[in-house]
């Protein structure tokens, strides 16, 4: 009986802790560029490798904030010199173009691959 009580108490504590953490994260201001970038990535359901690729792209383009990538689709055009000699490879360039569709197309316009 005490084991059952301990399990229930643990579930309640974890649930309240998770809820509190969610409320805390939502209340944080976005005056920090890193926090804003993370929130935008979460809003677009980007994975960790996708976020890292966007950070590399922002660095290669010398952007003051990586969040700018979510505002101006024109920034997604990387000069050839950056692709060939910089931190972004041709293979990454293809991934960036796929990410561009994820970020700038509405969810209803996206087509999921079959198979």
Helices and strands as residue ranges (DSSP letters): H 2-27, H 33-43, H 48-60, G 66-70, G 73-76, H 80-85, H 90-104, G 107-109
